[in-house]
Amino acid sequence: MKGEAFKKVELQPNSPEYQEVAKGFHKTTQYNIQKIERVQNVYLWHAFSICRYRILSKNGEAELGEKLLYHGTSATSCNSIERDRFDRSYAGKHGKPLLA
């Protein structure tokens, strides 16, 4: 990424990565896909890698428990999620925090 901390890369429909994501997405819904973008964020990737390594070291590959999640949101929320992170405290209808 040469000095960039964040960027989005549009996947080509004929690429294996696009096909894999589209297949997983269509297992959960039948919406038409307009485009698929890979979000590349160095800081979030490092944080994820450290957590993944910690879990892998503790539990081993068989108990890693990684899953793919397809999450719907408004277009305006995408930029915040892509740059900062997905904040579960905003879960709930219309992005309002859930009250305990």
MOPAC internal coordinates of N, CA, C and O (Angstrom, degrees):
PM7 1SCF
backbone

  N    0.0000 0     0.00 0     0.00 0    0    0    0
  C    1.4526 1     0.00 0     0.00 0    1    0    0
  C    1.5329 1   110.54 1     0.00 0    2    1    0
  O    1.2310 1   119.54 1   174.53 1    3    2    1
  N    1.2789 1   118.48 1    -5.47 1    3    2    1
  C    1.4654 1   123.78 1   171.26 1    5    3    2
  C    1.5217 1   114.69 1    43.26 1    6    5    3
  O    1.2310 1   120.56 1  -109.13 1    7    6    5
  N    1.3166 1   116.53 1    70.87 1    7    6    5
  C    1.4533 1   120.99 1   175.41 1    9    7    6
  C    1.5173 1   115.29 1    83.60 1   10    9    7
  O    1.2310 1   119.78 1   176.03 1   11   10    9
  N    1.3097 1   118.03 1    -3.97 1   11   10    9
  C    1.4609 1   121.26 1   178.73 1   13   11   10
  C    1.5293 1   109.31 1   -93.71 1   14   13   11
  O    1.2310 1   120.56 1   -41.32 1   15   14   13
  N    1.3084 1   116.53 1   138.68 1   15   14   13
  C    1.4638 1   120.56 1   176.32 1   17   15   14
  C    1.5226 1   111.04 1   -93.57 1   18   17   15
  O    1.2310 1   120.49 1   157.52 1   19   18   17
  N    1.3372 1   116.67 1   -22.48 1   19   18   17
  C    1.4645 1   120.74 1  -173.79 1   21   19   18
  C    1.5202 1   110.06 1  -148.46 1   22   21   19
  O    1.2310 1   120.83 1   -43.79 1   23   22   21
  N    1.3246 1   116.02 1   136.21 1   23   22   21
  C    1.4587 1   120.17 1   168.89 1   25   23   22
  C    1.5147 1   109.48 1  -162.96 1   26   25   23
  O    1.2310 1   121.46 1   -20.64 1   27   26   25
  N    1.3386 1   114.81 1   159.36 1   27   26   25
  C    1.4553 1   121.76 1   176.69 1   29   27   26
  C    1.5228 1   107.90 1  -113.83 1   30   29   27
  O    1.2310 1   121.41 1   -40.48 1   31   30   29
  N    1.3310 1   114.91 1   139.52 1   31   30   29
  C    1.4581 1   121.49 1   179.90 1   33   31   30
  C    1.5221 1   107.65 1  -122.34 1   34   33   31
  O    1.2310 1   120.48 1   -60.33 1   35   34   33
  N    1.3257 1   116.69 1   119.67 1   35   34   33
  C    1.4626 1   119.84 1   178.06 1   37   35   34
  C    1.5231 1   109.07 1   -76.68 1   38   37   35
  O    1.2310 1   121.06 1   -52.00 1   39   38   37
  N    1.3357 1   115.57 1   128.00 1   39   38   37
  C    1.4614 1   121.03 1  -179.81 1   41   39   38
  C    1.5272 1   109.59 1   -83.95 1   42   41   39
  O    1.2310 1   121.39 1   -36.19 1   43   42   41
  N    1.3011 1   114.94 1   143.81 1   43   42   41
  C    1.4605 1   121.03 1   177.64 1   45   43   42
  C    1.5276 1   109.31 1   -83.06 1   46   45   43
  O    1.2310 1   120.00 1   -44.05 1   47   46   45
  N    1.3425 1   117.61 1   135.95 1   47   46   45
  C    1.4665 1   120.71 1  -176.30 1   49   47   46
  C    1.5299 1   114.90 1   -55.93 1   50   49   47
  O    1.2310 1   119.65 1   155.89 1   51   50   49
  N    1.3204 1   118.27 1   -24.11 1   51   50   49
  C    1.4597 1   119.96 1  -179.52 1   53   51   50
  C    1.5322 1   113.02 1   -91.62 1   54   53   51
  O    1.2310 1   119.86 1  -179.27 1   55   54   53
  N    1.3307 1   117.88 1     0.73 1   55   54   53
  C    1.4694 1   120.22 1  -178.81 1   57   55   54
  C    1.5377 1   110.14 1   -79.99 1   58   57   55
  O    1.2310 1   120.37 1   -31.23 1   59   58   57
  N    1.3403 1   116.90 1   148.77 1   59   58   57
  C    1.4664 1   120.28 1   177.36 1   61   59   58
  C    1.5329 1   112.65 1   -58.93 1   62   61   59
  O    1.2310 1   119.85 1   143.03 1   63   62   61
  N    1.3285 1   117.89 1   -36.97 1   63   62   61
  C    1.4582 1   121.06 1   179.92 1   65   63   62
  C    1.5283 1   110.87 1   -63.78 1   66   65   63
  O    1.2310 1   120.17 1   135.13 1   67   66   65
  N    1.3158 1   117.27 1   -44.87 1   67   66   65
  C    1.4659 1   122.28 1   177.44 1   69   67   66
  C    1.5239 1   109.67 1   -59.99 1   70   69   67
  O    1.2310 1   120.72 1   131.86 1   71   70   69
  N    1.3275 1   116.23 1   -48.14 1   71   70   69
  C    1.4653 1   121.06 1  -177.33 1   73   71   70
  C    1.5274 1   111.71 1   -60.89 1   74   73   71
  O    1.2310 1   120.37 1   140.26 1   75   74   73
  N    1.3301 1   116.89 1   -39.74 1   75   74   73
  C    1.4625 1   121.04 1   179.80 1   77   75   74
  C    1.5302 1   111.17 1   -66.14 1   78   77   75
  O    1.2310 1   120.36 1   135.75 1   79   78   77
  N    1.3284 1   116.92 1   -44.25 1   79   78   77
  C    1.4646 1   120.83 1   179.26 1   81   79   78
  C    1.5326 1   110.03 1   -66.08 1   82   81   79
  O    1.2310 1   120.28 1   135.09 1   83   82   81
  N    1.3300 1   117.08 1   -44.91 1   83   82   81
  C    1.4675 1   121.18 1  -179.65 1   85   83   82
  C    1.5271 1   111.03 1   -61.02 1   86   85   83
  O    1.2310 1   120.37 1   139.22 1   87   86   85
  N    1.3092 1   116.89 1   -40.78 1   87   86   85
  C    1.4765 1   121.00 1   179.56 1   89   87   86
  C    1.5321 1   110.18 1   -62.77 1   90   89   87
  O    1.2310 1   120.28 1   133.33 1   91   90   89
  N    1.3274 1   117.07 1   -46.67 1   91   90   89
  C    1.4652 1   120.50 1   178.43 1   93   91   90
  C    1.5138 1   112.22 1   -63.22 1   94   93   91
  O    1.2310 1   120.57 1   138.97 1   95   94   93
  N    1.3210 1   116.51 1   -41.03 1   95   94   93
  C    1.4608 1   121.69 1   179.42 1   97   95   94
  C    1.5271 1   110.60 1   -62.41 1   98   97   95
  O    1.2310 1   120.59 1   135.62 1   99   98   97
  N    1.3239 1   116.48 1   -44.38 1   99   98   97
  C    1.4616 1   120.17 1  -177.41 1  101   99   98
  C    1.5287 1   113.15 1   -72.73 1  102  101   99
  O    1.2310 1   120.11 1   169.52 1  103  102  101
  N    1.3299 1   117.39 1   -10.48 1  103  102  101
  C    1.4645 1   119.49 1   171.95 1  105  103  102
  C    1.5236 1   110.47 1   -72.75 1  106  105  103
  O    1.2310 1   120.54 1   158.60 1  107  106  105
  N    1.3432 1   116.57 1   -21.40 1  107  106  105
  C    1.4612 1   120.58 1  -175.48 1  109  107  106
  C    1.5226 1   113.54 1  -105.22 1  110  109  107
  O    1.2310 1   119.96 1   159.97 1  111  110  109
  N    1.3171 1   117.68 1   -20.03 1  111  110  109
  C    1.4681 1   120.90 1  -176.46 1  113  111  110
  C    1.5241 1   109.91 1  -161.49 1  114  113  111
  O    1.2310 1   120.49 1   -11.57 1  115  114  113
  N    1.3135 1   116.67 1   168.43 1  115  114  113
  C    1.4592 1   121.04 1   179.58 1  117  115  114
  C    1.5317 1   112.67 1  -114.86 1  118  117  115
  O    1.2310 1   119.99 1  -160.61 1  119  118  117
  N    1.3269 1   117.62 1    19.39 1  119  118  117
  C    1.4675 1   120.16 1   176.57 1  121  119  118
  C    1.5202 1   110.28 1   -62.91 1  122  121  119
  O    1.2310 1   121.07 1   -30.20 1  123  122  121
  N    1.3261 1   115.56 1   149.80 1  123  122  121
  C    1.4623 1   120.07 1   174.88 1  125  123  122
  C    1.5216 1   109.88 1   -76.54 1  126  125  123
  O    1.2310 1   120.39 1   -40.68 1  127  126  125
  N    1.3086 1   116.87 1   139.32 1  127  126  125
  C    1.4572 1   122.46 1   178.65 1  129  127  126
  C    1.5232 1   108.49 1   -90.07 1  130  129  127
  O    1.2310 1   120.48 1   -55.67 1  131  130  129
  N    1.3149 1   116.69 1   124.33 1  131  130  129
  C    1.4641 1   121.74 1   176.75 1  133  131  130
  C    1.5274 1   110.60 1   -84.37 1  134  133  131
  O    1.2310 1   120.96 1   134.64 1  135  134  133
  N    1.3293 1   115.78 1   -45.36 1  135  134  133
  C    1.4580 1   121.96 1   175.81 1  137  135  134
  C    1.5146 1   108.32 1  -164.68 1  138  137  135
  O    1.2310 1   121.30 1   -19.21 1  139  138  137
  N    1.3229 1   115.13 1   160.79 1  139  138  137
  C    1.4595 1   121.58 1   175.52 1  141  139  138
  C    1.5175 1   106.75 1  -125.67 1  142  141  139
  O    1.2310 1   121.09 1   -50.98 1  143  142  141
  N    1.3228 1   115.52 1   129.02 1  143  142  141
  C    1.4567 1   121.34 1   177.92 1  145  143  142
  C    1.5210 1   109.48 1  -119.66 1  146  145  143
  O    1.2310 1   121.03 1   -40.00 1  147  146  145
  N    1.3332 1   115.63 1   140.00 1  147  146  145
  C    1.4584 1   120.98 1   172.16 1  149  147  146
  C    1.5149 1   107.44 1   -92.76 1  150  149  147
  O    1.2310 1   120.28 1   -55.00 1  151  150  149
  N    1.3213 1   117.06 1   125.00 1  151  150  149
  C    1.4531 1   122.40 1   178.18 1  153  151  150
  C    1.5196 1   107.39 1   -91.23 1  154  153  151
  O    1.2310 1   120.71 1   -55.34 1  155  154  153
  N    1.3176 1   116.24 1   124.66 1  155  154  153
  C    1.4595 1   121.75 1   179.18 1  157  155  154
  C    1.5227 1   107.96 1  -115.87 1  158  157  155
  O    1.2310 1   120.87 1   -67.29 1  159  158  157
  N    1.3312 1   115.94 1   112.71 1  159  158  157
  C    1.4503 1   122.19 1  -179.10 1  161  159  158
  C    1.5264 1   106.86 1  -132.23 1  162  161  159
  O    1.2310 1   120.57 1   -70.54 1  163  162  161
  N    1.3175 1   116.51 1   109.46 1  163  162  161
  C    1.4629 1   122.33 1  -173.96 1  165  163  162
  C    1.5246 1   111.50 1   -57.56 1  166  165  163
  O    1.2310 1   120.28 1   134.25 1  167  166  165
  N    1.3285 1   117.07 1   -45.75 1  167  166  165
  C    1.4530 1   120.38 1  -175.73 1  169  167  166
  C    1.5208 1   111.94 1   -67.35 1  170  169  167
  O    1.2310 1   120.24 1   137.62 1  171  170  169
  N    1.3435 1   117.15 1   -42.38 1  171  170  169
  C    1.4574 1   119.76 1   177.94 1  173  171  170
  C    1.5272 1   111.40 1   -68.59 1  174  173  171
  O    1.2310 1   120.38 1   145.67 1  175  174  173
  N    1.3374 1   116.88 1   -34.33 1  175  174  173
  C    1.4691 1   120.77 1   178.12 1  177  175  174
  C    1.5290 1   110.55 1   -64.85 1  178  177  175
  O    1.2310 1   120.45 1   136.80 1  179  178  177
  N    1.3319 1   116.74 1   -43.20 1  179  178  177
  C    1.4624 1   119.79 1   178.10 1  181  179  178
  C    1.5244 1   110.98 1   -62.54 1  182  181  179
  O    1.2310 1   120.00 1   135.89 1  183  182  181
  N    1.3233 1   117.60 1   -44.11 1  183  182  181
  C    1.4622 1   121.47 1   179.31 1  185  183  182
  C    1.5362 1   110.39 1   -61.72 1  186  185  183
  O    1.2310 1   120.44 1   135.72 1  187  186  185
  N    1.3249 1   116.77 1   -44.28 1  187  186  185
  C    1.4626 1   121.72 1   177.99 1  189  187  186
  C    1.5270 1   110.54 1   -61.90 1  190  189  187
  O    1.2310 1   120.41 1   134.44 1  191  190  189
  N    1.3247 1   116.83 1   -45.56 1  191  190  189
  C    1.4636 1   121.55 1  -177.48 1  193  191  190
  C    1.5233 1   111.90 1   -61.29 1  194  193  191
  O    1.2310 1   120.58 1   139.14 1  195  194  193
  N    1.3252 1   116.50 1   -40.86 1  195  194  193
  C    1.4607 1   120.76 1   179.18 1  197  195  194
  C    1.5285 1   110.76 1   -65.07 1  198  197  195
  O    1.2310 1   120.24 1   134.56 1  199  198  197
  N    1.3286 1   117.15 1   -45.44 1  199  198  197
  C    1.4720 1   120.75 1   178.24 1  201  199  198
  C    1.5187 1   111.34 1   -64.27 1  202  201  199
  O    1.2310 1   120.39 1   138.05 1  203  202  201
  N    1.3284 1   116.86 1   -41.95 1  203  202  201
  C    1.4564 1   121.17 1  -179.93 1  205  203  202
  C    1.5275 1   110.53 1   -62.85 1  206  205  203
  O    1.2310 1   120.52 1   135.87 1  207  206  205
  N    1.3228 1   116.62 1   -44.13 1  207  206  205
  C    1.4650 1   121.08 1   179.76 1  209  207  206
  C    1.5293 1   110.75 1   -62.37 1  210  209  207
  O    1.2310 1   120.51 1   138.47 1  211  210  209
  N    1.3387 1   116.64 1   -41.53 1  211  210  209
  C    1.4674 1   121.18 1   179.49 1  213  211  210
  C    1.5299 1   110.48 1   -61.37 1  214  213  211
  O    1.2310 1   120.21 1   134.29 1  215  214  213
  N    1.3254 1   117.21 1   -45.71 1  215  214  213
  C    1.4685 1   121.62 1  -179.78 1  217  215  214
  C    1.5284 1   110.13 1   -67.49 1  218  217  215
  O    1.2310 1   120.44 1   137.76 1  219  218  217
  N    1.3245 1   116.77 1   -42.24 1  219  218  217
  C    1.4608 1   121.65 1   179.14 1  221  219  218
  C    1.5258 1   110.87 1   -61.71 1  222  221  219
  O    1.2310 1   120.25 1   137.48 1  223  222  221
  N    1.3394 1   117.13 1   -42.52 1  223  222  221
  C    1.4620 1   121.51 1   179.54 1  225  223  222
  C    1.5273 1   111.58 1   -64.85 1  226  225  223
  O    1.2310 1   120.98 1   142.28 1  227  226  225
  N    1.3128 1   115.73 1   -37.72 1  227  226  225
  C    1.4640 1   120.91 1  -177.43 1  229  227  226
  C    1.5240 1   112.11 1   -78.15 1  230  229  227
  O    1.2310 1   120.05 1   135.69 1  231  230  229
  N    1.3397 1   117.51 1   -44.31 1  231  230  229
  C    1.4600 1   121.61 1  -169.83 1  233  231  230
  C    1.5210 1   115.47 1  -107.84 1  234  233  231
  O    1.2310 1   119.87 1   160.35 1  235  234  233
  N    1.3138 1   117.84 1   -19.65 1  235  234  233
  C    1.4580 1   120.69 1  -176.68 1  237  235  234
  C    1.5266 1   111.69 1    85.90 1  238  237  235
  O    1.2310 1   121.02 1   -13.76 1  239  238  237
  N    1.3180 1   115.66 1   166.24 1  239  238  237
  C    1.4724 1   123.04 1  -175.70 1  241  239  238
  C    1.5265 1   112.41 1   -59.00 1  242  241  239
  O    1.2310 1   120.41 1   139.05 1  243  242  241
  N    1.3276 1   116.82 1   -40.95 1  243  242  241
  C    1.4708 1   120.41 1  -176.49 1  245  243  242
  C    1.5208 1   112.58 1   -65.06 1  246  245  243
  O    1.2310 1   120.15 1   153.49 1  247  246  245
  N    1.3123 1   117.32 1   -26.51 1  247  246  245
  C    1.4598 1   121.42 1  -177.62 1  249  247  246
  C    1.5273 1   112.48 1  -108.95 1  250  249  247
  O    1.2310 1   120.20 1  -160.12 1  251  250  249
  N    1.3154 1   117.23 1    19.88 1  251  250  249
  C    1.4611 1   120.17 1  -178.50 1  253  251  250
  C    1.5262 1   111.20 1   -65.14 1  254  253  251
  O    1.2310 1   120.58 1   139.40 1  255  254  253
  N    1.3316 1   116.51 1   -40.60 1  255  254  253
  C    1.4619 1   120.90 1   173.00 1  257  255  254
  C    1.5185 1   114.67 1    74.85 1  258  257  255
  O    1.2310 1   119.45 1  -153.79 1  259  258  257
  N    1.3236 1   118.65 1    26.21 1  259  258  257
  C    1.4718 1   119.80 1   179.36 1  261  259  258
  C    1.5288 1   110.18 1   -73.48 1  262  261  259
  O    1.2310 1   121.19 1   -41.69 1  263  262  261
  N    1.3175 1   115.32 1   138.31 1  263  262  261
  C    1.4642 1   123.19 1   177.52 1  265  263  262
  C    1.5160 1   108.27 1  -136.12 1  266  265  263
  O    1.2310 1   120.57 1   -26.49 1  267  266  265
  N    1.3130 1   116.52 1   153.51 1  267  266  265
  C    1.4637 1   121.49 1   173.41 1  269  267  266
  C    1.5150 1   108.15 1   -93.39 1  270  269  267
  O    1.2310 1   120.83 1   -41.12 1  271  270  269
  N    1.3155 1   116.02 1   138.88 1  271  270  269
  C    1.4565 1   121.58 1  -178.60 1  273  271  270
  C    1.5239 1   108.69 1  -123.38 1  274  273  271
  O    1.2310 1   120.88 1   -50.76 1  275  274  273
  N    1.3198 1   115.92 1   129.24 1  275  274  273
  C    1.4563 1   121.76 1   174.73 1  277  275  274
  C    1.5123 1   106.33 1  -109.47 1  278  277  275
  O    1.2310 1   121.01 1   -66.02 1  279  278  277
  N    1.3173 1   115.67 1   113.98 1  279  278  277
  C    1.4575 1   120.66 1  -170.37 1  281  279  278
  C    1.5159 1   110.27 1  -121.32 1  282  281  279
  O    1.2310 1   120.18 1   -51.71 1  283  282  281
  N    1.3002 1   117.25 1   128.29 1  283  282  281
  C    1.4536 1   121.52 1   176.95 1  285  283  282
  C    1.5205 1   111.21 1   -87.96 1  286  285  283
  O    1.2310 1   120.64 1   -33.70 1  287  286  285
  N    1.3188 1   116.39 1   146.30 1  287  286  285
  C    1.4539 1   121.75 1   176.47 1  289  287  286
  C    1.5234 1   108.48 1  -160.20 1  290  289  287
  O    1.2310 1   120.80 1    -7.63 1  291  290  289
  N    1.3071 1   116.07 1   172.37 1  291  290  289
  C    1.4632 1   119.43 1   177.18 1  293  291  290
  C    1.5261 1   109.87 1   -74.72 1  294  293  291
  O    1.2310 1   120.98 1   -23.14 1  295  294  293
  N    1.3163 1   115.73 1   156.86 1  295  294  293
  C    1.4679 1   120.47 1   178.91 1  297  295  294
  C    1.5259 1   111.50 1   -60.98 1  298  297  295
  O    1.2310 1   120.34 1   145.85 1  299  298  297
  N    1.3182 1   116.96 1   -34.15 1  299  298  297
  C    1.4650 1   119.96 1  -178.31 1  301  299  298
  C    1.5257 1   111.85 1   -70.45 1  302  301  299
  O    1.2310 1   119.91 1   153.07 1  303  302  301
  N    1.3264 1   117.78 1   -26.93 1  303  302  301
  C    1.4669 1   120.46 1   178.71 1  305  303  302
  C    1.5274 1   112.82 1   -77.54 1  306  305  303
  O    1.2310 1   120.25 1   158.87 1  307  306  305
  N    1.3182 1   117.14 1   -21.13 1  307  306  305
  C    1.4649 1   120.60 1  -175.41 1  309  307  306
  C    1.5279 1   112.98 1   -57.72 1  310  309  307
  O    1.2310 1   119.93 1   134.03 1  311  310  309
  N    1.3290 1   117.73 1   -45.97 1  311  310  309
  C    1.4676 1   119.67 1  -177.21 1  313  311  310
  C    1.5182 1   111.75 1   -59.60 1  314  313  311
  O    1.2310 1   120.13 1   137.62 1  315  314  313
  N    1.3186 1   117.36 1   -42.38 1  315  314  313
  C    1.4576 1   121.03 1   179.73 1  317  315  314
  C    1.5262 1   111.24 1   -64.90 1  318  317  315
  O    1.2310 1   120.45 1   135.83 1  319  318  317
  N    1.3224 1   116.74 1   -44.17 1  319  318  317
  C    1.4652 1   121.01 1  -179.69 1  321  319  318
  C    1.5252 1   110.09 1   -64.44 1  322  321  319
  O    1.2310 1   120.15 1   136.45 1  323  322  321
  N    1.3237 1   117.33 1   -43.55 1  323  322  321
  C    1.4599 1   121.72 1  -177.58 1  325  323  322
  C    1.5247 1   112.28 1   -65.14 1  326  325  323
  O    1.2310 1   120.22 1   139.81 1  327  326  325
  N    1.3099 1   117.19 1   -40.19 1  327  326  325
  C    1.4651 1   120.88 1  -175.74 1  329  327  326
  C    1.5230 1   113.49 1   -86.12 1  330  329  327
  O    1.2310 1   120.43 1   142.42 1  331  330  329
  N    1.3290 1   116.79 1   -37.58 1  331  330  329
  C    1.4597 1   119.86 1  -172.45 1  333  331  330
  C    1.5251 1   112.11 1  -102.50 1  334  333  331
  O    1.2310 1   119.94 1   120.79 1  335  334  333
  N    1.2911 1   117.72 1   -59.21 1  335  334  333
  C    1.4552 1   124.92 1   175.78 1  337  335  334
  C    1.5186 1   107.72 1   157.66 1  338  337  335
  O    1.2310 1   121.17 1   -10.87 1  339  338  337
  N    1.3105 1   115.36 1   169.13 1  339  338  337
  C    1.4588 1   120.96 1   173.87 1  341  339  338
  C    1.5136 1   107.27 1   -83.65 1  342  341  339
  O    1.2310 1   120.18 1   -61.85 1  343  342  341
  N    1.3100 1   117.26 1   118.15 1  343  342  341
  C    1.4604 1   122.54 1  -177.28 1  345  343  342
  C    1.5210 1   108.96 1  -103.06 1  346  345  343
  O    1.2310 1   120.54 1   -73.91 1  347  346  345
  N    1.3274 1   116.58 1   106.09 1  347  346  345
  C    1.4690 1   121.25 1  -177.16 1  349  347  346
  C    1.5159 1   113.19 1   -63.83 1  350  349  347
  O    1.2310 1   119.75 1   162.19 1  351  350  349
  N    1.3230 1   118.08 1   -17.81 1  351  350  349
  C    1.4683 1   118.94 1  -179.66 1  353  351  350
  C    1.5295 1   111.34 1   -67.88 1  354  353  351
  O    1.2310 1   120.25 1   165.17 1  355  354  353
  N    1.3322 1   117.12 1   -14.83 1  355  354  353
  C    1.4582 1   120.52 1   177.28 1  357  355  354
  C    1.5241 1   112.20 1   -94.12 1  358  357  355
  O    1.2310 1   119.70 1  -171.63 1  359  358  357
  N    1.3175 1   118.17 1     8.37 1  359  358  357
  C    1.4605 1   121.60 1   179.91 1  361  359  358
  C    1.5188 1   109.94 1   -64.63 1  362  361  359
  O    1.2310 1   120.89 1   -35.43 1  363  362  361
  N    1.2839 1   115.91 1   144.57 1  363  362  361
  C    1.4563 1   121.17 1   179.33 1  365  363  362
  C    1.5117 1   110.13 1   133.01 1  366  365  363
  O    1.2310 1   120.59 1    -6.66 1  367  366  365
  N    1.2885 1   116.48 1   173.34 1  367  366  365
  C    1.4578 1   121.55 1  -176.60 1  369  367  366
  C    1.5288 1   110.76 1   -63.65 1  370  369  367
  O    1.2310 1   120.77 1   -50.46 1  371  370  369
  N    1.3003 1   116.13 1   129.54 1  371  370  369
  C    1.4724 1   124.49 1   176.78 1  373  371  370
  C    1.5287 1   112.77 1    60.30 1  374  373  371
  O    1.2310 1   120.25 1  -148.95 1  375  374  373
  N    1.3162 1   117.13 1    31.05 1  375  374  373
  C    1.4514 1   121.50 1   175.74 1  377  375  374
  C    1.5119 1   114.99 1    70.46 1  378  377  375
  O    1.2310 1   120.25 1  -163.75 1  379  378  377
  N    1.3151 1   117.14 1    16.25 1  379  378  377
  C    1.4640 1   119.98 1   178.60 1  381  379  378
  C    1.5340 1   108.02 1   -86.97 1  382  381  379
  O    1.2310 1   120.03 1   -45.35 1  383  382  381
  N    1.3332 1   117.55 1   134.65 1  383  382  381
  C    1.4658 1   118.78 1  -179.95 1  385  383  382
  C    1.5235 1   111.72 1   -59.77 1  386  385  383
  O    1.2310 1   121.78 1   -36.06 1  387  386  385
  N    1.3306 1   114.20 1   143.94 1  387  386  385
  C    1.4627 1   119.67 1   176.09 1  389  387  386
  C    1.5261 1   108.44 1   -77.90 1  390  389  387
  O    1.2310 1   120.49 1   -40.22 1  391  390  389
  N    1.2953 1   116.66 1   139.78 1  391  390  389
  C    1.4534 1   120.78 1   178.44 1  393  391  390
  C    1.5064 1   109.58 1   -98.27 1  394  393  391
  O    1.2310 1   120.83 1   -42.17 1  395  394  393
  N    1.3129 1   116.02 1   137.83 1  395  394  393
  C    1.4815 1   120.54 1  -178.66 1  397  395  394
  C    1.5109 1   110.50 1   -83.53 1  398  397  395
  O    1.2310 1   120.10 1   180.00 1  399  398  397

